[in-house]
């Protein structure tokens, strides 16, 4: 199949999934009603008589913000996963390799257990603390790797990222053990969820995800070249160290933004990049934007499953991403190899 | 002089003077020459190549076309010399054509790096020249080591520089690909009298075939340099490898004569 056709089909499927994830729930809302409500809210087009008021509220205030939060979290994590895998030349790396998740969890844990509140930040305090701590962790990893190894070799970064993650996790365990009364809230935060997300979350997250991805698109050629290793990239003319730092910061920014609004959801950042490469080839010109689209759609889909499969009970979305993602990943990844 | 190293000291510590691998060496390469640096494993060959390409901090001087390498931007260095490394792993697969096109990176002007007419022309010529014309849409992950190194050679050539730097490029290649590789190199060398080769090798026979001038490296120092004939007949070869090279070669090749 031609690449352009594959791109169009993927985008159409993603839009369908997004509409479906808004429509499906304890109350089923038909696609036509969804479109009517969207047109009404955005362009003031009058609503048909048949739509109930409660539908509008469910759709506009609950499901859509939730579905879009899931979409942008999935998109941000997938793009960041692509960047980290490519610059570290490691197919097993992911957005979390450098310790964003441990750092963010620690930040959240400190806020939860210490009972700090802020009038100005309100309910944004927790995500912001997670974001800041996640970013700080990665900056520390980058700074120390740079001190240890002037060329910032990939093994140094990965090893130090992992070691530092474990170190931060140990602190987190101690804090959790000493504050057992907060344990449940801590664990729930770490598991990740999209429930109760509002348009304000969508707005902030979408700006971060789109902006971060757009800046990364300026580096698609450097990303292509860097998958062949640092020395190869240098010899072709890439300022490897500088580019690597810029891209690591961008990827961390994306992951940080995602983690702070959703908690820690694994698997998407590891698998969507591989699935996208399998479908569209390795060129980042395609892989970056298509990971954004597919990652977003996949996360909305996973969230839909997580809140409907055992309704009214909600299953942590991280479990769904792995349960649905693992077999799908295996199918897509190994299908080509068998032939 | 096209490449000139003067009192070059370098290693892997932040300060090149701590634990140097290359210990105060000087040599030069003229335009149009082909020079092979020959030495045993661990003598500092690859380190030397990295310093010449500006990938390591160094003390002393490395001049490429009159400019000090440490003051040059990566794109400027890449415009002067292209490097072909030892065979490397491929983690993410591109097509043959995409891979060769990466060699045109430093010439791309627009931000998304869409290839221009000249880029396409040069890439097509390289694909054609190295027998990759029919393989252009194949994934490089499906290629054998020898075919892959041919793709990397085409990428190096697409960079279109007058100097090519080689770091044991024929390692892991079987004799068919080795021989083919050496032919490609000598063809390139004969294309233009500006074309200059500098490479490091541990295989004496390949070094002799690829170069007119040899430099012997031992423990980070130069033991001798000179023409092929001078070096082969000298005692220095034995010192470089700690073995009677001539006797060894005679024994190795006795079955064929």
Interface residues (C-beta under 8 A of the other chain):
Chain A: X85 X86 X89 X90 X91 X150 X151 X217 X218 X220 X221 X224 X225 X227 X228 X229 X231 X232 X234 X235 X236 X237 X238 X239 X240 X277 X281 X282 X283 X285
Chain B: X14 X50 X53 X54 X55 X57 X73 X74 X75 X77 X78 X79 X82 X83 X85 X88 X90 X91 X92 X93 X94 X95 X98 X102 X103 X105 X106 X108 X111 X112 X113 X155 X159 X165
